[in-house]
Amino acid sequence: MAVQRYHNESPLAHPWRNLRLGRRYLTLEHYFGAVPPIRLWWRARFGGSRALPDFTCVGVLESGTTDLAAYLMQHPSIVAPLTKEIGHGFPVGWGPYLPTEREKAAVAERTGRALVGHFDPLLHDVPLIDNLRESNPGAKVVLMPRDPVRRAYSHYKWDLFLSGRDGLRTGRYGESFAEYVSVALRAFPGPPPPTMLPTMPMLAAGIYVNSVRRRLDTYGRENVHLVVAEDFFADVSETVCGIHEFLGLPAIGPRLRAHVLNRNPLEFPLAEAESLARLREFYRPYNERLYELLDRDLGWNSPA
């Protein structure tokens, strides 16, 4: 359906297919985005008390959190929320999305331990940082950043897809990646240019150091586990098993997939080298501050 919107196709172009997909969407066991309101209404009124998250796995848009979440949810002791992206950091509104205490207890009885996971690309969300800690002082955090330059290009492609064929390209802000980057750099640190992702400005989303520092200060370094997206995709099994161990769970190798989840279905030309170089210079000082904080060079300041 999203591809139909991109190509400006009428919803009536494929009525039976859309009806079939719509019916299936209403009954999914798990979602990776918006949940049908009727499901939330029903869960808010029935099922009993809800279990708060024991850990959160957070990154930013286009950092690989969807794939990582899907692999972590394979573990028999991890109890998944109804959706991978609740979309906000206020536990008072999480109830309908979370498993019940009864469901968590059943998993614990079956496997020996149960942990409720929270998954969202909300690395920079201050309410999530503070509120999860207050609601569960023992909560742990898995952070997943990605090379901010490569992430920025994926951000651009996703912005184009969501805006439709006649969106950013005809609005002078996204005719090319070079123009997209130029407009963003000229506007920074002021209000970003028009985007379909207004809560995640392209440049600011890739500046990780302040949000990482706040989480380290809030939860303690021993309760924060860093997963670099490039390392994850290079060795999924080792990364996922490392997270299991960090959470105190038996390490179980995941069932690997041949494809990446939530992949942009459209094909785009390669990013211009000059634009990538401009972004790398922009992010260099922020990356160096992050490396100093982590006492680890992530290698993002060198041309790929």
N, C-alpha and C positions, 0 to 999 in steps of 0.2 A: 504493500500500500504506500509506503514511503517512496518507493521508486515511481509509482504512479504520480504522486504529488510532484516529484522532481520533473517529470516529463509533462506536467500540466494535463494529465489524463483525468477525465471525469470518473468519479467513484462508480458510475453506472457502466463504465467500459467493460468491467468483468463482474457483473452482479452476483452470479452464483459462486464464483471463486471467493469474492469478498465476503459473502454471507457465510460460506463454509469456514473461512479463516476467522471471521468474527465470532462464530459459535465456539470454535476451538479456543480462541483467546479468552473467552469467559470462563473456561474450565481448566486452565493450565495449573499445574501443581506449583510452578514457580515462575516468576517474571524477572526480566532484566531491565525493566523500566516501569512505566506507569501501570498501575493495577486498576482493573475495572471498578468504578465506584460501588457497584452493587456487591462486589466481593468484600470491600472494606466495610460497607454498612453491615453486612451479615456478621463478619468477624468481630466488629465492635460490640455487637449485642449478644453474641453467643460464644461459648468456648471456655470461659473462665479466665483466671488471672494469667497475665503474660510474663514470660521470663525475659529479663533484660539481658543485653549482650555481655558476654564474658570477654570478648575481644572485638576489635575493629580492624578492618583491612582497608586502608585508604590510599588513594593516589590522586591524580588529576585527570581531567578529560584526556583520552588518547594516551594513557600511560600503561594500559594492559590490565587494568583491574578487573575487567569482565572475565578475561581468561583465567586470571589467578583465582577469582572467586569461584568460578565453575570447578576448577580443580580441587580447591579446598573443600567444597561442598560434597565431594565424593567420599570424604572420610566418614566412616560410620558413627563417629562420636561428635561430629560437628552438626548442629541443628541449624538449618538455614532459615532466614526470614522469608516472608512471602515474596519479597522482591529484593534484587541486588541493590537497588537505588531508592531508598526511602526519600532522599533529597533534602533533608534538613537535620540539624543537630539538636532538636528539642525532644527529649525522651517522652514528654507528656503526650506527644502526638504519635508515638511509635506503636502504641498498643495493637491496632489491627494488623500491623505488618509482622509482628513477632510471634514465635511459637508459644503455646501455652506452657505453664508449669507442668501440667500433666504430660504433655508431649515430651518435654525435656526429661522428666523423670523416667518415662518409658525407654528413652534412648540410653539413659544412664544404667538402667536395669539390664538392658540388652547387651551393652558394650563395656560396661564398667565405669564409664565417665561420659559426661555430656557437656559440651560447650556451645553456647549460642553465639553465632557470628553476626557481625554487622559489616556490610560491604558498601562502599560509596566512594565516588571520586571527589571527596570533600576534604582534601588535604589542608586547604586554607580556611576551613570553616571554624571560626573561633568558638561558637556555641557548642559544636560537637566536641572540640578539645576539652572544654571545661565541664560540660554537662555529663558526658559519659563518665568522667572521673568521679564526679560527685554522686552519680547514681550507682556506680559500682567501683569503689576505690581499688579493687583488685584487678580491674580490666587491663588487658594488654593491647599493644598497638603494633600492627604491621604496616610499615610505610613503603610505598612503591613509587618512587620518582623515575622519570625517564629523561634521557638527554633532551634538554629543553629546546634545542634547535630542531631536532627530528620531530619532537612532539608538536612544535609550532606548525610544521608543514602538515601533519596529520590533522591538526586543529583547523587549518585552512580548508582542507578537503572536506572535513565534516561540516564546516560552516557552509560551504558551497552546496553540499548535498541537502542540508536542511532548508536552505533558502530557496531551492528550486532553480530550474534552468534560467529563469528570468530574474533571479534574485541579485546576489552580490555582483555577478558579472556585469549586469547592466546598471548597477548603482555606483559605478566608478571606484568602489572600494575593493572589489575582488575580481577585476578583469583579468588579473594575473597574480601569481604569488608575489612577484616583485612589487606590484602596486600595493597589495595587501600589507606587506612588510613595511613599505615606505610610509604608508598612512599611519600604521601603528607606531612606528618609531618617532614620527613627527608629533604624534599626539601624546606620547608617554611623557610624564606620569599623569597627565590629565585624563579626562573621560575618553574611553576608547572609541574608535569609529563604530558605525552601525554594524551589528552582528546578530546572528541567530542564537548566539550563546552569550547573552549579556551578563550572566552571573560569573562567567569565566573569561575575562579578557585574555586575548592570546598571549601577550607579553608577560603580564603579571602572573599568569598561571604557571609559568616556568621558573619563577623566582621562588625557590624552595626554602632558603635558609631560615627565614624568620618563623615559618610554620613548623619546620623540623625542630628548631630550638625550643619553641613553646611546648611542643609535645615532650621533648626530653626533660624539660624543666617540670612539667606537670605530672608525668608518669614515672620519671626516673629512667635512666639509660637501660637499666636491667629489664625494664618492661617494654622496651621499644626495639623492634626488629626491623632492620633495613633490608629491603629487597630491591635491587636495581633492575629496572625492566629489561635491560640488555642481558643481564645475567640470567634472569628468569627464562627468557625465550631461548637462550643458548643451552640451558639445561633445566627443563621443566621439572623433571623428577627430583633432582638434587635440591632445587629451590623449595619445592613443595614439602619434601620430607624435612628440610631444615626448619620450615615453619611449624610442622607438626611437633618437632622436638622443642622448639621455643614455647609452644603452647602446653607442653607437658603431655602430649599424646604419643602413642606408638607411631613411628614413622611407617607409612604405608604408601608405596609407590602408586602414583595416579594412573588411571587409564588414559593414555595419550590420544589426542585427536590429530587428524591430518590437516585441519584447518583452524584458523583463528576466529574466535567468536566476535560478533559485532563488527565484522570487517566492512569497511565502506564498499558498497556494491558497485560503485562507479570507478572508472579508470581515469587517471589524470596524468599529464606529462610530469616528468621528473622536475624537482625543484631546481631553480637556477642557482648555479654555484655562487654567484655574487650575493644573492639574497641570503643564502645559508651563511656565507662569510660575515655579512653584516650582523646577522643574529648572533653568531658565535662571539663576535666582539662585544655585543651588547650584554650577553649573559656572562662573559668571562669574570668580571669582578664578583658577581653574585655566586657563581660556582666556586670561586676561590674561597669565599667566606664559608660556603657549605663544606668544602673539603677540610678547612681548618676546624670547623665545628665537629666534624666526624672523625678527624684525624685519618682521612682516607681520600686519595685522589681518584675520582670516578672516571677520569679520562675524557670528559666532555669538552675540554678546551682545545683539544687537538682536532684538526680537520679529519673527518671520517674517510 
